[in-house]
């Protein structure tokens, strides 16, 4: 289910599963939303069901320089093993709410920029559901990475809003790689409204992003994803955007 893209290689990445992607960028190793638990249930206001474990165990992941944590309040973005990993990482960037709950996390408000090594990291807005969802879903964030001589990378986090993608592109400009959490996540909290991008809204976001490579993550491995990767791939094909989509194989290093 991968698509060969005839473009220069921008960087190498490894999809571990769910929202967890390791990649090299500007001389540093980055990790998004750490999830390394084996399958199991996570009770809470809504019980989440993890269906598959990581393609690479946390013990084999290697040294991580920076974690980009979209939010800490949901186990499908930060599970027990992922939470333990944070203490071993020098730089963890997330929301101010996460910083208030986890020692060592630096919280960023939307459009705030920090420098890590040679990289400017800008927090960008994200919406984990329909308008007004924050009292139930909590605050989430995305990130944009920029560095001299490197591609501009957008990491969406759990964002369901195409309008916010439009605002990010208007403010940031060209984006070369977009790591999008897709899967049409839906736990029933907001009726038929998904809390991440679905295939239809992912295509809309891809159109906004121009010719950016779209790396689809967080679309498998949990019981609350309501659309398949096959359906995502078909929807991009029907929209004549097959060449823009990259669906990584879990556990295999791939070139973006």
N, C-alpha and C positions, 0 to 999 in steps of 0.2 A: 504493500500500500504506500510505497514511496514514489515520488515523482523526480525524475532526473531534470535538473535545472541547469541550462547552459549559461552560467554566469561565473565571474571570478569568485574564488573561494574567499569568504569574508572572515570566517572563523570556524573552528571545530567545536562540536557540542556533543553531549551525551544525555539522552532522555532516560531518567531513572524510573519514571512512572508518575502518573497523576500530573501535578504541576511542577515536578522537581526536575530541573534542567541544570546540568553543569556545563559551563563553557569557559573558554579562555578568551580574554579580551584585554588588550593593552598591557600585556605582561602579567595579568592577575587571573586567578581562578575564581569564578563566580558561581553561586548556587541559588536557585530560586526555590522558595517555599519548600523547606525540607520535609519529606515524608518517607520514612524508612521502616515503618512497622510492617509486620506480617498481617495477613487478613484478620479481620475481627470487627466487632461492633463498638461504637462509641456512644454510650447513652448520654442524653441531655434533653433539653426542650424538644429537640428532634433527634432521634437516633440515626447516626450515620453508619453505613455498612461498607467496610473496605473489603473488596473482592479479590485483590491480587497484591502480592508483596512487591518490594522493589526489585528491579532487574539487577541492581548492584547493591550489595549490603553496605550499610554505613561504614563498616570496618575497612572496606575496600575503596572508599570514595576518594581518599587522598586528602591532602591539605587544601582547605578552602580559605581564600583571602577575604571574600565578601559574601554575605548572604543578603539577598533581596527578598524580604518577607512582606508579602502583600497585606497580611493580617495574621493575627495569632489566635483568633477566637473560634476557629473551626478546625477540627482534626484533619480534614482533607487537605488543609494547607500547612498545618504544623501539627504533626502527631507526636507521640511520646518520644520515639527515638530521634525525631527531628529536633524536638525541643532540647534534648540532651546535647545534641551537636552544637547548638548555638553557643554554649559555654566554651567551646574550643575554637571559635572563630573571632578574630580580632575586630572585625567590622560587621555589624548587623544593622541594616537600615530597614525601617518599617514606619508604622503610624505612631503618632504621639500616644495613642491609647496603648499600643503594644509596649512602648517604652515605659509607660507607667506600670505595666504588669510584669515585665521581664527585665532583670538587671542586665546591663550592658548593651541594650538596644538603643539606637539613636532614632528618635522619632522625627519625621519630616512632615511639614504641612504642605499642601499642594503648591507647586511651583517653587518650593525651596530647593536650592542647589547646594550640594557639598562636593568637595574634591577628595577623591580617593586615589592615591598615586597620581597618574596622569589623566585620570578620568573625572569628568564632571557628571555627577549623578543628580538628576532632577526628579523630584517626586511629582507625579502627575495624577489628576483626579481619576477615581474609579467609582463605580456604583454597583453594589452587589445585589441587584434586583431592580424593581421599578422605582420611580421617583418616590421619595419619602420612606425608603426601606430601612434607613439607618437605625431607627430605634430597635428593629428586630435583627437585621443582618450585621449591624455594626459598621464602623468606618473601615474602608480598605484603601489601598493606594496602588498605583502603578509606578513605573520608573522609566526614565529615558537616560541612556548612557551615550556620552559623546567624548571623543578624544582625538587629538591631532593624528591624521593619517588612518583613522579607524572608521568603520561604518557607524552610523547612528542607529542605536538599538532601542526599541520600545518593548518593554515587558508589561503586559496589560494588567497582571493580577486578575482577580475575580471581578471583571467589569462586564456589565451587560448593556452598556449604553453606547450606541453608535454616535450619538450627539457628542459625547465626551471625546471620542476618538477624533471627531471633526475639530473640536476645540484644541486638542493636543497638536494636531497637524498644523492648524492655523498659527499656533504659538511657536512650535518647535521648527517647523519647516520640513524639509525632506527627511523621511525615515527609510533606512535601507533594509532593516530586519525588524519584523514585528512578531514577538512571541505572544501568542494569543491563547488565553484560557477559553476553551470552547465547550463542547459537550452538552449544551442545553441543560445545565444542572437545575434540578427542580425538586425540592423537598415538599412541595404542596403548600408552603407558607403563604405564597402570593397567588394562589390559584394557578392559572395557566401561564403566568408571567415567569420566565426563566430567570435565574440569578446569575448566569454567565451567558456569554454569546452562544446562540444556536447556529445552525448551518446558514440559515437565511440572513441573520444579522452579521455573521462572520463574513459573508460575501459582501454585504454592505460596507462593513469596516474595511475589507480588502480594497474596495473601490476607492474609498476615502484615502487609503494609504498609497495609492498610485501603483508603482511597480515594486514596492517593498516585498521581500520574501516573507511569506506568512508561515511561521512555524507553529503548528497546532499541538498544544499540550492540554493537560487536564481535561481529557475527553474520554477516559477509560479508567477502569480499576475501582470504581465506587458505584454503589447501587443507585445513586440519585442522578446519574447521567441518563438523560432521556432520549438521546440520539446516538447512533452508531458512527464510527469512523467511516464506514462504507457510505453512509448517507451524506456525511460531510463531503467526501470526495466526489460523489455524484453531483451534489449541489454546486460545487465549484466548477465541475465540468460543464454543467448546463449553463452556467454564467460565463463560460469561456475564460475561466481563470485557473485552469488546471496547472499551468506553468508557474503560477504564483504560490501555490500551496505546497508545503512540505509537511508530510506526516512522518515523524521519525519512528524508527523501530526501537522499542525499548531495549536498552542494554548495548546498543551498537553506536560507536562514535560515528558521527556523520558531519559532512562539510556543509555549511550554510553558504 
